[in-house]
Structures are given as C-alpha cells and as structure tokens.
C-alpha cells in the first residue's frame, strides 16, 4: 500500500517537473529553433512606375512650378438676428448687435498674372467678404468677377502683381491611369499635395449638380486624396499644367474615401474666358433632353446597338428641332467626335458659344443621318449676351425659368436669380433662386426685359417675385 502511494507521488512529481521545464523553456529560453514553413503567396505585384531615364517617378518639378499658384480662399458671411416676438415675450429683449459671421474656407488657382483666380462657386457662394492668402503668406481682398453654378466655377480677382500663374493643360488628352496631383488646403492645412491616377473621365449622373436645371456634370474622377478645403484647388498633370479644378468627393463620412472629382480644364477655361470677356457665361445648348443608352434602355426602345445618347425630348423652337432632330434619335457623334454618354455630350457642347454650327450624326431607324445644328443660348437666341452696366450694379446673374418651375410656383413668367455677388441685390437680401416676376410693376420674362425697364427708370426700383417655396416678396432700392 505504501509502495503504491510512493509510486503515485513519484509519478506526479516527475510529471510536474516535466511541465515546469517545458513552461520555463517556452517563457525564458531564447535559443529556440524556429522552423519556417514556406507559403505560396497569391498576391500579384506590380512594378513601381519608372520614368523614361530609369529613375523612380518624381513629381517634384511639377509641384515646384505649381505650388505658388494655388491659394487659400477664406470667406465671411454676415448675418442678422432674426426678430422673434415669442422670444421677446418669454425671455425679454433679444441679443443686441450682430451674430458672429459664418466662416468658410477653400482653395483657388491663379490663372493670370493680372490677378485672376478660379475657384468653385460653392466656396464663395453667399459670402460677403472673400480673402485670398498666397503661398508666400501675403493676403488680398478679392472681388467676385462672376460665378457659374451650372459648372460650379467662380472667378475672383485680386489687385496684385508678380503672381505665379498656372497654364491650362489639355484635359481632353488625359488618359485613364495617368498620374495627376491635387494641390489645395484640406482642413486649412495649407499647400497640401496628394497624388493619384485618372480613374475615369466624363463621370456624371451622380447628382452632384442636382438642383441645377442646366448643370453640367462631367467630371474627371481620380483617387488623389481630396478633403474639405480642397474645393477650388488645382488638379495638375506631371508637367505642372492645370487639367482640372477639384470640386467634390464621394463619401459617406464627409472625408476622403477614395473618389474625388474635378471639373475638366476645357470647361473651366471656357467659363472664365466668358466671364472676363462678356461678364456672363455664354451657354450653348442643343435643345434636347437626353439619356445614356444602356442595355435596359436599348431593350425598352428597341435600339439595336448599345451606343450613343438617346433623345428623350426635343424642345420647342430649339436648335435641334429646327435642324430636324427628332425624339427617339440616338446621337452618335458631334463634329466627328463620338459621344457615348450624356456627360460626354454635355461636356462637348459646353465648350461652344451660341451661334456655333456643329455636325450632329444620329441613328434613326437603323440608318445614320447628319444634321447641321446652330447652337442657341438658354433664351433660344444665337446672340452673345453681354452683361450691361445696369446688371453689374444689381450684382446678380440670371437664368430663364422652366415651365415646370412656373407651374410649381403658380406664375406665368419670370426670371430666376442664378447667383448673387456684392451689389444692390445682396444689400436688400435677394438670394440665389429668387424669381423676379415684375420690375416697377412691369412683368419680366427675360434679362432683356429687366435691363430695358431699369434703363428707362429713374429713382427707386421695386422688385416683386417669389421664393422657391412660393412665398411672394417685395424689395425696394435706389439705383
């Protein structure tokens, strides 16, 4: 009995000692042999891009010649306390003085040594003051020369010399996979540079320009990191040329998530040239409503080939109808350039001014037909619209109101305020989107109506119109 107990205790002791040795070896002994088991990698590797001379890709030259042309744009919007009788009844007098201004920030690009700076319309929209800070820390108050909400482009001007300006590059020549650089001021981190590639061209139909009846949504998509504050900044190629203005990101959080979008330089250059030369953007339109031909649309409309842009509607008295284009036609090309989506067609036409004749090839009943179309402006004319001194004093730009808007607002005619900058309208509180129905009790239906009335008016001006919610308002001011 004692022998069995002794043997049992001995076995337990030996086992305990063995366990202790193993634990000690694992915890404290560093001279443990490690056997590596070979594992086959399923990852595919791509060589880093190499420049022509065999060296690694270097962006420093492009950045050095561009960085001083990108500016920091700071804005202020002043407000007044709203009068609230209920507040005064329950709590006494409302706060005196003015509330603090709303501060905003973004980026801009110097495009001329004369002080012209391009940025996004949404960066300066509604602002009372715009300050531009150069890369060398100099600060200048900026004047808003004009804005085009349809492309989200605005033009500023500062009184400064010896400025570094960026040259426009050919955004049409960009290729998918080509390296591009974004320069801007994300989160007020000034002069930030990020790199990426061109992910797509003529990217549209995402709702970025929703709310704009004639919005042009045809963006360069890249994966260069862009965040709040980059808006209005430069997208450049590896030669340091301006190929786009960074405008938007696609994100669920508000921060960069891999997708950024820039207005192509071809659109930007045309818009700013119009603003400088005419004071207004000369928008040319075909006079059609369109849709990209997809597999579903092709099946529904019995289109034999999935290509081109489908004409869903032809506007009365428009350029396309006069030339002979019909609803149901499929636009294949314009001026021998193939168009395969609505954004592509929008971008192509946006480069022209009213009065330009273009060759439009459509497919109808399986056959190709060519039409010569003379593009018109939004008012149905081929004339170039000059901004008059009277309109300049108002500090506003205008656009026609659509039949759908007339019906929704319960009016028979009117002219919509497209944008507002310092001037008479801003002083009395007329906002973007307000629809003028009469000036000095005379109905208006075009910009010409407004200018004709104002030119023949003396003393005070009475503006009557409706807000987007249908509320009728009156404004009065002196010229």
C-alpha positions as a printed NumPy array, in Angstrom:
array([[  0.   ,   0.   ,   0.   ],
       [  2.827,   2.347,   0.903],
       [  4.692,   1.323,  -2.254],
       [  1.729,   2.22 ,  -4.45 ],
       [  1.324,   5.578,  -2.724],
       [  5.044,   6.278,  -3.15 ],
       [  4.975,   5.364,  -6.849],
       [  1.922,   7.594,  -7.392],
       [  3.599,  10.537,  -5.7  ],
       [  6.76 ,   9.929,  -7.726],
       [  4.778,   9.91 , -10.991],
       [  3.052,  13.175, -10.09 ],
       [  6.396,  14.757,  -9.171],
       [  8.043,  13.662, -12.425],
       [  5.093,  14.917, -14.471],
       [  5.108,  18.252, -12.609],
       [  8.825,  18.666, -13.178],
       [  8.423,  17.953, -16.877],
       [  5.614,  20.521, -17.211],
       [  7.698,  23.1  , -15.321],
       [ 10.662,  22.537, -17.633],
       [  8.516,  22.945, -20.74 ],
       [  6.876,  26.14 , -19.439],
       [ 10.248,  27.602, -18.423],
       [ 11.73 ,  26.793, -21.819],
       [  8.906,  28.48 , -23.657],
       [  8.884,  31.578, -21.491],
       [ 12.549,  32.228, -20.86 ],
       [ 14.706,  30.295, -23.276],
       [ 15.614,  32.434, -26.345],
       [ 17.599,  29.723, -28.073],
       [ 14.554,  28.1  , -29.598],
       [ 14.802,  26.848, -33.124],
       [ 12.12 ,  28.24 , -35.424],
       [ 11.081,  26.301, -38.487],
       [  9.697,  28.402, -41.353],
       [  7.014,  26.727, -43.407],
       [  7.06 ,  28.018, -46.99 ],
       [  3.721,  29.511, -48.058],
       [  2.915,  30.366, -51.647],
       [  1.716,  33.968, -51.982],
       [ -1.411,  34.566, -54.045],
       [ -0.712,  38.313, -54.274],
       [  0.087,  39.87 , -57.629],
       [  2.741,  42.554, -57.608],
       [  3.098,  45.482, -59.967],
       [  6.397,  47.247, -60.533],
       [  6.598,  50.852, -59.362],
       [  6.308,  53.345, -62.229],
       [  9.66 ,  54.353, -63.619],
       [ 10.372,  57.463, -65.634],
       [ 11.994,  57.364, -69.049],
       [ 15.557,  57.521, -67.72 ],
       [ 15.061,  54.53 , -65.45 ],
       [ 14.687,  56.509, -62.217],
       [ 11.648,  56.31 , -59.957],
       [  8.709,  58.58 , -60.829],
       [  9.385,  62.073, -59.451],
       [  6.682,  64.745, -59.119],
       [  8.857,  67.454, -57.557],
       [  9.289,  69.544, -60.717],
       [  5.549,  69.653, -61.364],
       [  4.823,  70.628, -57.763],
       [  7.55 ,  73.269, -57.565],
       [  6.233,  75.115, -60.603],
       [  2.609,  74.878, -59.414],
       [  2.502,  75.251, -55.637],
       [  2.768,  79.066, -55.608],
       [ -0.204,  79.357, -57.981],
       [ -2.594,  77.666, -55.531],
       [ -4.121,  79.985, -52.931],
       [ -6.092,  79.678, -49.716],
       [ -9.596,  81.19 , -50.016],
       [-11.28 ,  82.381, -46.806],
       [-14.84 ,  83.684, -46.749],
       [-17.148,  85.502, -44.346],
       [-20.928,  85.649, -44.443],
       [-22.546,  88.196, -42.146],
       [-25.938,  87.574, -40.6  ],
       [-28.521,  89.426, -38.559],
       [-30.5  ,  88.088, -35.624],
       [-33.973,  87.108, -36.766],
       [-36.75 ,  89.018, -34.997],
       [-38.765,  86.546, -32.925],
       [-41.722,  88.03 , -30.978],
       [-42.155,  84.819, -28.961],
       [-38.554,  85.026, -27.752],
       [-39.09 ,  88.604, -26.556],
       [-42.391,  87.667, -24.891],
       [-40.925,  84.805, -22.851],
       [-37.292,  85.837, -22.387],
       [-37.148,  89.604, -22.846],
       [-35.022,  91.53 , -25.308],
       [-33.149,  89.565, -27.919],
       [-29.337,  89.733, -28.082],
       [-28.098,  93.071, -29.36 ],
       [-25.501,  93.531, -32.056],
       [-24.724,  91.153, -34.871],
       [-24.071,  87.426, -34.542],
       [-20.578,  86.212, -35.429],
       [-20.008,  85.742, -39.166],
       [-20.098,  82.338, -40.811],
       [-16.546,  81.45 , -41.8  ],
       [-15.66 ,  79.286, -44.773],
       [-12.503,  78.127, -46.466],
       [-11.373,  76.525, -49.679],
       [ -8.768,  76.814, -52.394],
       [ -8.222,  78.691, -55.628],
       [ -5.843,  78.734, -58.591],
       [ -4.133,  81.787, -60.074],
       [ -4.622,  81.6  , -63.847],
       [ -3.277,  85.019, -64.817],
       [ -0.549,  87.37 , -63.657],
       [ -3.238,  90.076, -63.735],
       [ -4.733,  88.638, -60.566],
       [ -7.487,  86.353, -61.87 ],
       [ -8.172,  83.357, -59.639],
       [-10.524,  80.468, -60.367],
       [-12.298,  78.578, -57.588],
       [-15.565,  76.717, -57.007],
       [-18.855,  78.561, -56.885],
       [-19.804,  76.693, -53.714],
       [-16.677,  78.041, -51.986],
       [-17.727,  81.699, -52.323],
       [-21.497,  81.344, -52.681],
       [-23.369,  83.666, -50.308],
       [-20.176,  85.258, -48.985],
       [-19.955,  88.938, -48.095],
       [-16.161,  89.017, -47.943],
       [-13.548,  86.917, -49.732],
       [ -9.913,  86.881, -48.626],
       [ -7.14 ,  85.242, -50.631],
       [ -3.92 ,  84.078, -48.945],
       [ -0.973,  83.325, -51.219],
       [  1.554,  80.59 , -50.599],
       [  4.049,  83.295, -49.515],
       [  1.555,  84.387, -46.783],
       [  0.505,  87.638, -48.495],
       [ -3.21 ,  88.402, -48.113],
       [ -5.563,  90.225, -50.507],
       [ -9.243,  91.062, -50.514],
       [-10.799,  89.504, -53.605],
       [-13.582,  90.713, -55.879],
       [-16.012,  88.189, -57.305],
       [-15.954,  88.787, -61.068],
       [-18.624,  86.212, -61.769],
       [-19.89 ,  82.743, -60.98 ],
       [-21.476,  79.874, -62.874],
       [-23.442,  77.485, -60.65 ],
       [-24.075,  75.218, -63.657],
       [-20.403,  74.204, -63.648],
       [-19.61 ,  75.154, -60.016],
       [-16.937,  77.594, -61.215],
       [-16.33 ,  81.142, -59.949],
       [-13.792,  83.788, -60.926],
       [-12.084,  86.104, -58.436],
       [ -9.68 ,  88.99 , -58.92 ],
       [ -7.091,  90.486, -56.594],
       [ -5.131,  93.697, -57.016],
       [ -1.653,  92.214, -57.001],
       [  1.285,  91.828, -59.33 ],
       [  4.174,  89.415, -59.649],
       [  1.905,  86.394, -59.291],
       [  2.726,  82.842, -60.308],
       [  0.03 ,  81.565, -62.663],
       [ -0.771,  78.067, -63.885],
       [ -1.179,  77.322, -67.573],
       [ -4.194,  75.374, -68.742],
       [ -3.431,  71.866, -69.945],
       [ -5.438,  69.7  , -72.316],
       [ -7.893,  67.798, -70.141],
       [ -9.305,  66.061, -73.22 ],
       [ -5.919,  64.383, -73.731],
       [ -5.849,  62.823, -70.246],
       [ -5.682,  59.04 , -70.277],
       [ -7.048,  56.569, -67.752],
       [ -4.247,  55.561, -65.399],
       [ -2.298,  58.78 , -65.975],
       [ -0.713,  60.33 , -62.88 ],
       [ -2.253,  63.553, -61.558],
       [ -1.642,  65.704, -58.468],
       [ -4.139,  67.56 , -56.28 ],
       [ -2.97 ,  70.769, -54.586],
       [ -5.097,  72.596, -52.039],
       [ -5.792,  73.399, -48.411],
       [ -7.709,  70.495, -46.817],
       [ -8.862,  71.254, -43.274],
       [ -6.839,  74.521, -43.547],
       [ -3.63 ,  72.509, -43.962],
       [ -2.154,  74.9  , -46.48 ],
       [ -0.382,  73.878, -49.681],
       [ -1.052,  70.153, -49.339],
       [ -0.089,  67.932, -52.28 ],
       [ -1.516,  64.462, -52.947],
       [ -1.062,  62.124, -55.903],
       [ -3.28 ,  59.659, -57.724],
       [ -4.317,  58.488, -61.151],
       [ -7.139,  59.345, -63.512],
       [ -9.779,  56.762, -62.616],
       [-12.455,  57.829, -65.114],
       [-13.396,  60.641, -67.475],
       [-16.777,  62.239, -68.188],
       [-18.069,  60.86 , -64.887],
       [-21.6  ,  62.078, -64.328],
       [-25.173,  61.22 , -63.406],
       [-24.241,  61.134, -59.706],
       [-26.435,  64.014, -58.551],
       [-23.527,  66.342, -57.742],
       [-25.169,  69.139, -59.75 ],
       [-28.706,  68.373, -58.625],
       [-30.833,  71.478, -58.354],
       [-29.217,  73.   , -61.442],
       [-31.618,  72.806, -64.381],
       [-28.757,  73.093, -66.863],
       [-25.993,  71.712, -64.658],
       [-23.028,  70.19 , -66.482],
       [-21.971,  67.047, -64.671],
       [-18.944,  65.649, -66.481],
       [-16.025,  65.215, -64.085],
       [-12.519,  63.825, -64.085],
       [-12.527,  61.092, -61.423],
       [ -9.258,  60.451, -59.584],
       [ -8.071,  58.67 , -56.455],
       [ -5.887,  61.59 , -55.34 ],
       [ -6.866,  62.372, -51.747],
       [ -9.211,  65.374, -51.608],
       [-10.933,  66.615, -48.448],
       [-12.989,  69.634, -47.306],
       [-10.86 ,  72.684, -48.094],
       [ -9.509,  71.226, -51.333],
       [-12.509,  72.584, -53.237],
       [-11.379,  75.067, -55.864],
       [ -7.825,  73.754, -55.818],
       [ -5.71 ,  72.516, -58.69 ],
       [ -5.577,  69.152, -60.376],
       [ -2.363,  69.127, -62.402],
       [ -0.594,  66.665, -64.668],
       [  3.043,  65.65 , -64.3  ],
       [  4.067,  68.609, -66.488],
       [  2.602,  71.041, -63.983],
       [ -0.327,  72.041, -66.2  ],
       [ -3.814,  72.714, -64.846],
       [ -6.124,  69.947, -66.06 ],
       [ -8.979,  70.381, -63.588],
       [-10.454,  72.154, -60.575],
       [-11.127,  69.813, -57.639],
       [-14.786,  70.117, -56.733],
       [-16.294,  67.118, -54.971],
       [-15.752,  63.802, -53.245],
       [-17.956,  60.738, -52.865],
       [-18.078,  59.759, -49.216],
       [-20.438,  58.526, -46.513],
       [-18.487,  60.355, -43.803],
       [-17.584,  63.698, -45.376],
       [-13.913,  62.709, -45.573],
       [-11.987,  61.231, -48.487],
       [-12.999,  57.665, -49.299],
       [-11.079,  57.038, -52.498],
       [-13.121,  59.016, -55.01 ],
       [-12.583,  62.668, -55.952],
       [-13.957,  64.669, -58.857],
       [-12.617,  67.663, -60.772],
       [-14.165,  69.981, -63.353],
       [-12.15 ,  69.47 , -66.582],
       [ -9.878,  72.338, -67.632],
       [-11.646,  72.503, -71.001],
       [-14.845,  73.578, -69.228],
       [-13.066,  75.824, -66.715],
       [-11.122,  77.747, -69.359],
       [-14.245,  78.438, -71.408],
       [-16.228,  79.624, -68.368],
       [-13.565,  82.02 , -67.073],
       [-12.874,  83.371, -70.569],
       [-16.577,  84.175, -70.931],
       [-16.689,  85.858, -67.518],
       [-13.676,  88.026, -68.357],
       [-14.777,  88.955, -71.892],
       [-18.557,  89.185, -71.516],
       [-19.326,  89.24 , -67.799],
       [-21.665,  86.282, -68.379],
       [-21.169,  82.646, -69.314],
       [-22.276,  82.101, -72.902],
       [-24.072,  78.78 , -72.517],
       [-24.84 ,  76.946, -75.75 ],
       [-27.434,  74.179, -75.818],
       [-28.706,  71.685, -78.382],
       [-32.276,  71.959, -77.176],
       [-32.807,  68.291, -76.319],
       [-33.343,  66.145, -73.247],
       [-31.095,  63.099, -73.33 ],
       [-30.306,  59.78 , -71.661],
       [-27.31 ,  57.482, -71.903],
       [-28.094,  54.366, -73.942],
       [-27.888,  51.41 , -71.553],
       [-28.795,  47.757, -72.051],
       [-32.145,  48.359, -70.334],
       [-32.932,  51.451, -72.42 ],
       [-31.868,  49.695, -75.621],
       [-34.219,  46.803, -74.877],
       [-37.097,  49.109, -73.95 ],
       [-36.724,  51.355, -77.006],
       [-35.673,  48.53 , -79.359],
       [-32.273,  50.076, -80.119],
       [-30.121,  47.578, -81.997],
       [-26.701,  48.697, -80.677],
       [-25.84 ,  49.891, -77.169],
       [-24.103,  53.134, -78.066],
       [-24.651,  56.875, -78.165],
       [-27.101,  59.168, -76.398],
       [-30.873,  58.771, -76.692],
       [-33.014,  61.866, -77.378],
       [-35.95 ,  61.674, -74.963],
       [-37.423,  65.049, -75.871],
       [-36.844,  67.867, -78.358],
       [-37.554,  71.342, -77.029],
       [-39.981,  73.513, -78.994],
       [-38.266,  76.189, -81.081],
       [-34.873,  74.765, -80.094],
       [-31.788,  74.353, -82.243],
       [-32.164,  70.578, -82.604],
       [-35.82 ,  70.723, -83.659],
       [-35.087,  73.388, -86.267],
       [-32.27 ,  71.256, -87.694],
       [-34.524,  68.188, -87.959],
       [-33.513,  66.057, -84.965],
       [-36.439,  64.111, -83.503],
       [-37.371,  62.378, -80.281],
       [-36.128,  58.784, -80.443],
       [-32.979,  59.624, -82.39 ],
       [-29.697,  58.307, -80.987],
       [-26.871,  60.85 , -81.158],
       [-23.683,  59.06 , -82.199],
       [-21.219,  61.92 , -82.696],
       [-20.775,  65.693, -82.716],
       [-18.231,  67.234, -85.07 ],
       [-16.835,  63.751, -85.74 ],
       [-16.233,  63.129, -82.021],
       [-18.122,  60.092, -80.726],
       [-20.294,  60.58 , -77.656],
       [-21.321,  57.548, -75.651],
       [-22.939,  59.071, -72.569],
       [-24.947,  62.098, -71.502],
       [-21.99 ,  63.613, -69.576],
       [-19.756,  63.301, -72.646],
       [-22.283,  65.151, -74.782],
       [-22.781,  67.846, -72.122],
       [-19.048,  68.399, -71.791],
       [-18.554,  68.614, -75.543],
       [-21.33 ,  71.167, -76.139],
       [-20.299,  73.246, -73.098],
       [-17.092,  74.254, -74.89 ],
       [-19.024,  76.217, -77.51 ],
       [-20.862,  79.528, -77.567],
       [-24.282,  80.269, -79.059],
       [-24.131,  80.653, -82.835],
       [-21.638,  77.823, -83.317],
       [-22.641,  75.339, -86.031],
       [-21.918,  71.693, -85.261],
       [-22.394,  68.491, -87.252],
       [-24.564,  66.027, -85.363],
       [-24.783,  62.419, -86.542],
       [-27.773,  60.439, -85.289],
       [-29.042,  56.92 , -85.836],
       [-32.692,  56.786, -86.892],
       [-34.437,  53.574, -87.949],
       [-31.062,  51.853, -88.181],
       [-29.591,  54.449, -90.535],
       [-27.111,  57.254, -89.892],
       [-28.22 ,  60.813, -90.616],
       [-26.235,  64.045, -90.323],
       [-27.685,  67.397, -89.271],
       [-26.068,  70.822, -89.125],
       [-27.192,  72.394, -85.856],
       [-26.657,  76.053, -84.936],
       [-26.407,  76.116, -81.138],
       [-28.549,  78.588, -79.197],
       [-28.45 ,  80.133, -75.735],
       [-30.905,  79.444, -72.926],
       [-33.263,  82.102, -74.253],
       [-33.401,  80.469, -77.682],
       [-31.184,  83.01 , -79.414],
       [-27.833,  82.708, -81.161],
       [-26.717,  86.094, -79.847],
       [-23.901,  86.638, -77.369],
       [-25.31 ,  88.062, -74.137],
       [-23.322,  90.992, -72.79 ],
       [-23.612,  91.928, -69.139],
       [-24.751,  95.543, -69.054],
       [-23.722,  98.18 , -66.522],
       [-27.232,  98.041, -65.082],
       [-26.96 ,  94.319, -64.345],
       [-23.48 ,  94.879, -62.908],
       [-24.938,  97.358, -60.406],
       [-27.523,  94.793, -59.318],
       [-24.722,  92.331, -58.543],
       [-26.592,  89.326, -59.905],
       [-26.724,  86.959, -62.834],
       [-29.931,  85.462, -64.15 ],
       [-31.255,  82.415, -65.974],
       [-34.595,  81.54 , -67.58 ],
       [-37.237,  79.81 , -65.515],
       [-38.51 ,  76.466, -66.763],
       [-42.144,  75.633, -67.479],
       [-42.083,  73.15 , -64.6  ],
       [-40.933,  75.875, -62.198],
       [-43.609,  78.259, -63.471],
       [-46.266,  75.656, -62.795],
       [-44.895,  74.825, -59.335],
       [-44.717,  78.496, -58.319],
       [-48.041,  79.438, -59.901],
       [-46.647,  82.151, -62.185],
       [-46.851,  82.782, -65.926],
       [-43.429,  84.385, -66.417],
       [-40.297,  85.311, -64.523],
       [-36.516,  85.342, -64.409],
       [-34.53 ,  83.374, -61.813],
       [-31.537,  84.753, -59.923],
       [-28.651,  82.401, -60.711],
       [-26.002,  83.947, -58.468],
       [-25.513,  86.994, -56.247],
       [-22.373,  88.983, -55.508],
       [-21.846,  92.365, -53.773],
       [-24.385,  94.81 , -55.217],
       [-27.945,  96.072, -54.836],
       [-29.499,  92.611, -54.565],
       [-27.147,  91.479, -51.825],
       [-27.758,  94.65 , -49.809],
       [-31.536,  94.199, -49.743],
       [-31.335,  90.446, -49.156],
       [-32.314,  88.952, -52.52 ],
       [-30.907,  85.431, -52.62 ],
       [-29.971,  82.932, -55.298],
       [-33.056,  81.114, -56.571],
       [-35.403,  84.088, -56.134],
       [-37.669,  84.525, -59.179],
       [-38.373,  88.063, -60.375],
       [-41.894,  88.414, -61.769],
       [-42.002,  92.193, -62.175],
       [-39.783,  95.274, -62.01 ],
       [-41.517,  98.562, -61.253],
       [-44.85 ,  96.756, -61.698],
       [-43.97 ,  95.646, -65.234],
       [-43.819,  91.873, -65.874],
       [-40.452,  90.381, -66.855],
       [-39.653,  87.166, -68.707],
       [-36.044,  87.694, -69.763],
       [-32.863,  89.526, -68.791],
       [-33.549,  91.959, -71.641],
       [-36.888,  92.86 , -70.036],
       [-35.086,  93.696, -66.791],
       [-32.403,  95.843, -68.436],
       [-34.908,  97.696, -70.63 ],
       [-37.048,  98.601, -67.623],
       [-34.103,  99.657, -65.467],
       [-32.538, 101.791, -68.204],
       [-35.761, 103.775, -68.513],
       [-36.359, 104.087, -64.771],
       [-35.438, 106.973, -62.516],
       [-35.274, 106.965, -58.737],
       [-36.457, 103.961, -56.776],
       [-36.766, 100.405, -58.057],
       [-39.429,  97.961, -56.856],
       [-38.755,  94.246, -57.359],
       [-41.574,  91.735, -56.997],
       [-41.126,  87.984, -57.077],
       [-41.418,  84.626, -55.36 ],
       [-39.06 ,  82.446, -53.343],
       [-38.551,  78.768, -54.151],
       [-41.184,  77.895, -51.544],
       [-43.744,  80.098, -53.328],
       [-43.73 ,  82.993, -50.843],
       [-44.205,  86.351, -52.554],
       [-41.775,  89.126, -51.624],
       [-41.156,  92.784, -52.462],
       [-37.86 ,  94.667, -52.417],
       [-37.142,  98.348, -52.981],
       [-33.866, 100.203, -53.506],
       [-32.42 , 103.175, -55.337],
       [-30.174, 102.958, -58.372]])
